[in-house]
Amino acid sequence: MILGRSVAAVLLLSVAANCTGPQETSAALPVTDQTLLEVPSARMRSPDGSMTLIFGGEDNPVLTLSAGFFRRSEVGEIRTTSRAAWAPDSKSFYVNDSGSASWSTLRIWTVNQRAEAVETSNIREAAIAELGRLNGCARVPEPDATTTGMGWSPDGRRIYVLAQVRRQTGACAWAGIDYILVVAEVATGQLVEVAQEEQARRQYPTLPWAPVTDL
């Protein structure tokens, strides 16, 4: 009987642990390092040391990818003040363009074998669409939502994205969900996890939640 009770207790503990939902662990904490892009120029070395992102500063707000003196390509113009972050695997990077907390637009680039940066918008669009779906809005007007890159998985294969309501233009009747966190596969753009508001904060407390403190 004592053995039976012990087994039952272990099973109950196991079920309770599995019902708490995904939580951060020390081995899987999101990588949240970002570089501020504002008035002065800036350089951001990729984690593997093979490439550098070069920002020209306020007077020349152009982002350039350099893989050596003869291998430079223009990435695009970036509004100040913004924030940029390399993926830990050096295969992609993001910029929270005009990265002020209130009007950020997430932009993501992947780096191909020729060391050229290719911008994709599928993850940003999927995050906004999911925010709209949860609010009962079939199509989100562009001014209504903002997106912010919050961090990377340690292997660089996934990105954490904040999508939040910033205004209501009248074309979409928001139902009360102010923001969500999505976790997306960088290679495919697939959303593998969605968490709403306080649930997201509880699951990922180490993410930089400052962009939503004024909601």
Secondary structure, 3 states (H helix, E strand, C coil): CHHHHHHHHHHHHHHHHHCCCCCCCCCCCCECCCEEECCCCEEEECCCCCCEEEECCCCCCEEEEECCCCCEEEEEECCCCEEEEECCCCCEEEEEECCCCCCCEEEEEEECCCCCEEEECHHHHHHHHHHHHHCCCCCCCHHHEEEEEEEECCCCCEEEEEEEECCCCCCCCCCCCCEEEEEEECCCCCEEEEEEHHHHHHHCCCCCCHHHCCC
